Amino acid sequence: MPDDLPLLLLDIDGVLNPFAAAACPPGFREYRFFLGEDPVRLNRAHGPWLAALAGSFELVWATGWEEEANRLVAPVLGLPRLPVITFPPKPFAPSAKVPAVAAHVGDRPAAWIDDALTPQAHTWAAARRADTLLLGADPAVGLTRAMVHRLTAWSEPAGA
């Protein structure tokens, strides 16, 4: 992807996998990726949404799933292999994502969707010179069409 596109950093749990919902939400299907763990809920409609956003962003996995995101989630959603941000060994505190995100993003514009955006993430975003958008997801709902519209509007050049 061209370096002139802003980055779109994608978490999985709470964003693409609404794990906090009591029941599997409409439009989602449960996948048993990990033996002995809760099922992962994915909505195939998110694939075309993210594919459309890929015209305006370079998509990047920003999830503790790391390469498992490419192996398990990307095929379900019809996504290509995406770059992955490497985080500390699991389990790690949500604030531990910030240094790795900052190192990966550098001085490029970036949008970050996560259900656990910490005060450290907001401080980092506010201190950046490059345009930065943080979108907090409800972990019971995940990615919404409204979030996709917000990202699309944010990525458009001013006056376009």
C-alpha positions as CSV (number, residue, x, y, z in Angstrom):
1,M,0.0,0.0,0.0
2,P,1.2,3.5,-0.7
3,D,2.8,5.3,2.3
4,D,0.6,8.3,1.6
5,L,-2.5,6.6,2.9
6,P,-3.4,6.9,6.5
7,L,-3.3,3.8,8.6
8,L,-6.4,2.1,9.9
9,L,-5.5,0.1,13.0
10,L,-8.0,-2.7,13.7
11,D,-8.5,-4.6,17.0
12,I,-10.5,-7.8,16.8
13,D,-12.0,-8.6,20.3
14,G,-14.6,-6.0,21.0
15,V,-14.4,-4.6,17.4
16,L,-14.9,-7.4,14.9
17,N,-15.8,-9.9,17.7
18,P,-18.5,-8.5,20.0
19,F,-17.5,-10.7,22.9
20,A,-19.4,-8.8,25.6
21,A,-22.8,-9.4,24.0
22,A,-24.9,-11.9,26.1
23,A,-25.9,-13.7,22.9
24,C,-24.6,-13.8,19.4
25,P,-25.8,-10.6,17.8
26,P,-27.9,-10.7,14.6
27,G,-25.7,-11.0,11.5
28,F,-22.9,-12.6,13.3
29,R,-21.8,-16.3,13.3
30,E,-19.8,-18.1,16.0
31,Y,-16.5,-19.8,15.1
32,R,-14.7,-22.2,17.4
33,F,-11.2,-21.2,16.6
34,F,-9.6,-22.0,20.0
35,L,-10.4,-25.3,21.8
36,G,-11.7,-24.6,25.3
37,E,-12.3,-20.9,24.7
38,D,-15.4,-18.9,24.0
39,P,-16.5,-18.8,20.4
40,V,-15.4,-15.9,18.2
41,R,-18.3,-13.9,16.7
42,L,-17.7,-12.5,13.2
43,N,-20.0,-10.8,10.8
44,R,-19.1,-11.4,7.1
45,A,-20.6,-8.0,6.2
46,H,-17.6,-6.4,7.9
47,G,-15.4,-7.8,5.1
48,P,-16.8,-5.6,2.3
49,W,-16.9,-2.6,4.7
50,L,-13.2,-3.0,5.5
51,A,-12.4,-3.7,1.8
52,A,-14.1,-0.4,0.9
53,L,-12.1,1.4,3.6
54,A,-8.9,-0.2,2.1
55,G,-9.3,2.3,-0.8
56,S,-8.7,5.2,1.7
57,F,-6.5,3.5,4.3
58,E,-3.7,0.9,4.8
59,L,-5.4,-1.6,7.0
60,V,-3.2,-3.0,9.9
61,W,-4.0,-5.5,12.6
62,A,-3.6,-3.9,16.0
63,T,-4.7,-6.9,18.1
64,G,-3.3,-9.4,20.5
65,W,-4.2,-12.0,17.9
66,E,-1.3,-10.8,15.8
67,E,-0.6,-13.3,13.0
68,E,-3.6,-15.4,14.0
69,A,-5.7,-12.5,12.7
70,N,-4.4,-13.3,9.2
71,R,-4.7,-17.0,9.6
72,L,-8.2,-17.1,11.1
73,V,-10.2,-13.9,10.8
74,A,-9.0,-12.5,7.4
75,P,-10.2,-15.6,5.4
76,V,-13.7,-15.4,7.0
77,L,-14.0,-11.7,6.1
78,G,-12.5,-12.1,2.7
79,L,-9.5,-9.9,3.6
80,P,-6.0,-10.2,2.2
81,R,-3.1,-10.7,4.6
82,L,-2.6,-7.5,6.5
83,P,0.5,-6.1,8.3
84,V,0.5,-6.9,12.0
85,I,1.7,-4.8,15.0
86,T,3.6,-7.0,17.5
87,F,2.6,-6.5,21.1
88,P,4.1,-7.7,24.4
89,P,3.5,-11.3,25.3
90,K,-0.1,-12.0,26.5
91,P,-1.7,-11.2,28.7
92,F,-0.8,-7.5,28.6
93,A,-2.6,-4.4,29.8
94,P,-4.4,-2.4,27.1
95,S,-2.1,0.5,27.7
96,A,0.8,-1.7,26.6
97,K,-0.4,-1.4,23.0
98,V,0.5,2.3,22.9
99,P,4.3,2.0,22.5
100,A,4.0,-0.6,19.8
101,V,1.3,1.4,18.0
102,A,3.4,4.6,18.2
103,A,6.4,2.8,16.8
104,H,4.5,1.2,13.9
105,V,2.6,4.4,13.0
106,G,5.6,6.8,13.1
107,D,4.5,10.1,11.7
108,R,1.8,8.8,9.4
109,P,-1.9,9.8,9.9
110,A,-3.8,7.0,11.6
111,A,-7.2,6.0,12.8
112,W,-7.4,3.4,15.5
113,I,-10.5,1.3,16.4
114,D,-10.4,-0.5,19.7
115,D,-12.8,-1.3,22.5
116,A,-10.1,-0.5,25.2
117,L,-8.6,2.8,24.3
118,T,-6.8,3.9,27.4
119,P,-5.9,7.4,28.7
120,Q,-2.4,6.6,27.4
121,A,-3.8,6.1,23.9
122,H,-5.6,9.4,24.1
123,T,-2.5,11.3,25.4
124,W,-0.5,9.8,22.6
125,A,-3.1,10.8,20.0
126,A,-3.4,14.3,21.3
127,A,0.4,14.8,21.2
128,R,0.8,13.7,17.6
129,R,1.4,16.2,14.8
130,A,-0.1,13.8,12.2
131,D,-3.9,13.5,12.0
132,T,-5.1,10.9,14.4
133,L,-8.6,9.5,15.0
134,L,-9.4,7.2,17.9
135,L,-12.7,5.3,17.7
136,G,-13.9,3.4,20.7
137,A,-16.0,0.4,20.0
138,D,-18.7,-1.0,22.4
139,P,-17.5,-4.5,23.0
140,A,-21.0,-5.8,22.9
141,V,-21.7,-4.3,19.5
142,G,-18.4,-4.0,17.7
143,L,-17.8,-2.3,14.3
144,T,-20.9,-0.3,13.1
145,R,-21.8,1.3,9.8
146,A,-21.7,4.7,11.6
147,M,-18.0,4.0,12.4
148,V,-17.3,3.2,8.8
149,H,-19.0,6.5,7.7
150,R,-17.0,8.4,10.3
151,L,-13.7,6.8,9.0
152,T,-14.7,7.5,5.4
153,A,-15.4,11.2,6.2
154,W,-12.2,11.5,8.2
155,S,-10.0,10.1,5.5
156,E,-11.4,12.5,2.8
157,P,-9.1,15.5,2.1
158,A,-10.5,18.8,3.3
159,G,-12.6,20.5,0.7
160,A,-13.0,17.3,-1.3
